[in-house]
């Protein structure tokens, strides 16, 4: 019974500390000085990109790959991965699990 009361008291103490910390973090700080700093408007700045400020499209139209070619490569990759999974399920081995893929889509 004493242990239950001790756990209950410690839990209530932890809850009180958490509530006080949460209240202090969410309420704005009250300043005792009557002067409030003057807020100046901030100049709006366009958001920057991660690596560059502007995106440059490719110049040559020949650099695009047709959708059919991409779909064929993806289908071939899926077939190779399914075949590898099937062969592993038929006879699982450590060497077969760590073999390199023959697909062009390699991480």
N, C-alpha and C positions, 0 to 999 in steps of 0.2 A: 504494500500500500504506500509505503514511504517513497519507493522508487517511482511509482506512478505519479505521486504528487510532485516529485522533483522534476520529472520529465515534463509535466504539465506547466510548472512554474518556468522552466527554462524555455519552453515553447512560447509562452506568453511574453517573456522578456525578449526573445528573438523577434516576435511579431511586432512588439512595440518599437524596437530599434529600427526595424525595416520600415514601419509606418512613418517614423520621424524622418528617416533618411529620404524616403519617397516624397514626403511633404516638403522637405527643404529643397529637393531637386526640382520640383515642379512649380513652386511659387517664385515669382520674381523677387529679386533682392530689393529690400527697402533701404534707400540711402538716407542718412541722417542730415545731409546737407540740403539747404533749400534750393541751391542752384542745380539745375538740371542741365546737362550738356546739350548744346545746340545740335540738332540732327541736320546734317547736310544731305541733299539728294546725291545719290551715287550715279555716275555715268553708266549707262547701259552698255555692256560689252557682249558681243556675240560669243556664244560658247565655242571653245576651241575643239579641235579634233584630237584624237589620241596621238597620231604621228605627224599629221600635217594640218595646216589651216584650211586648205582647200583640196578638193578632190579633182584630179586630172583624169578625164576619160582617155582610154587608149586611142592613139592616132590612127592606126591602121585597122580597117574593117576586116582584114584577113586574120586577125588574132582571135576572132570568135570561133567557137567550136559548135557545130550544129547539135541540136538537141538529140537527134537520133543517135549520133555517135556516143554521146554521154549516156543515154539510156542503154545502149548495147554494152558499154563498158560496165555499167552498174549491174546489169543482168548477168554478165559473165562473172563478175566478182561474187555475186550472190550464189551462182551455181558452184563456183570453186569452194566457197566457204561451206555450203551445204554438203558437198562431197567430202570435204575434210572432216566435218562433224560426223557424218555417217560412218566414215572409215574408222574414226576414233571410237565411236560407240560399238562397232563390231569387234574391234580388238584394241582396247585401251592400253597404251604404254607411255612411259615417261618420255621416251625419245620422240614419239609421234605427237605428243602434246606440245613440244617445244620446237617443232620444225618450222622453217620459214615458209611463208605463203608464196604462191606463184602469181598472185594477183598484182595488178598494177597499182591498186590502192593500198599502199603500205603506210602505216603511221609513221 
